[in-house]
Amino acid sequence: MSSTEKRDYYEVLGVPKNADKDQIKSSYRKLAMQYHPDRNKAPEAEERFKEISEAYAVLSDDAKRAQYDRFGHEGIQGRYSTEDIFRTANFDEILRDLGFGGFGGFGGSIFDMFFGNMTGSGRGARRGADLRYDLDVTLEQVASGLSTEIEIPRTERCSVCKGTGARPGSSPRICTECGGRGQVQRVSSSGFAQFVRIETCRNCRGKGEVLDNPCRDCKGSGTVQRTRKITVKIPPGIENESSLRLRGEGDAGESGNTAGDLYVVCHVLPHKIFTREEGDLHCSVSLDMASAALGTSVKVPTIDGAGAEVVIPAGTQNGTTLKLKGKGITMMGSSTKGNELVTVNITVASKLTEKQKDLLKQFKQIEEEKKKGFFKF
């Protein structure tokens, strides 16, 4: 579901925007009890459960909630990977308290739901692993956006066996131990109590299938190692440490299952002139005290390289900040550009000629006489 399609997290949980953590947790517990797939067998229950779990994961974390309140879904997707979103939430504790043991019918923690450790068919073939690539970008590239090619070593579906793991001309057979489920049920009794334990099938190692004739190229794994070139498009305005998700560009899944995702984490390099504050760019210009007193105009650098003329009004004081409207950076997900803010640093000459000293003495004398009222009319 894209950020434009997602519902507001507060709306999903049915809480006001000023709700405290206890209200958010209470609402999630109520909705989790209603939509947990172990309890609700409706086709849409699992997606609804995922939706409320994502909302809770963000709103229960102070940093993520602040980011969401400020930038909406773009602020979350642009800064956190799916794993980052769910890592800090106490799902197992809540679900265990609700009687789902923290594991429910998903065969693992709630991470299994969101990272594909369940195939949906009941077999143990796993979704491919997510991959991470760290990409350095310059501030100029942040301003303009970037399309670049990166090389990713990853596992891909074997082209010989088409991901089945079986030698061409043969097929995997259903495991007779587990009947293709990848799991077996062990029942034991103690007194009047009967215990049921679900275990991974040892015969097929949870895959639900057995290979009598494994593929020679991939040794029956269904995947091979490859280094692939992938084009990545970095949108203008991306924030430092933001991650872009490329669906299906991670490692291949087992036995033809879904591939993982690739997360490209962008690191914005320090700039020799500008510092950035959201969409605004800050820089400074040095000015001698005479120019500051009399007024002048100076050319300052801009992020697009063109430069711009700035008028320095007469009497400008040290530390004055002048604004170049629209000369900053477009914020991600917005069409509005920030501003360039130029701070004036007035420098005092350390070495003066005799003529300069005489002129300054005259200037000082006039200033003192003004203070005494000699120039009142």
Buried (B, 14 or more C-beta within 10 A) or exposed (E): EEEEEBEEBBEBBBBEEEBEEEBBBBBBBBBBBEBBBBBBEEEEBBEBBBBBBBBBBBBBBEEBBEBBBEBBBBBBBBBBBBBBBBEEBBBBEBBBEBEBEBBBEBBEBBBBBBBBBBBEEBBBBBBBBBBBBEBEBBBBBBBBBBEEEBEBEBBBBBEBBEBBBBBEEBEBEBBEBBEBBBBBEEEEEEEEEEEEEEEBBEEBEBBBBBBEBBBEBBEBBBBBEEEEEBEBEBBBBBBBEBBBBBEEBBBBBBBBBBBBBBBBBBEBEEBEEBEBEEBBBBBBBEBEEBBBBEEBEBEBBBBEEEEBEBEBEEEBEEEBEBEBEEBBBBBBBEEEBBBBBBEBEBEEEEEEEEEEEEEBEEEEEEEEEEEEEEEEE
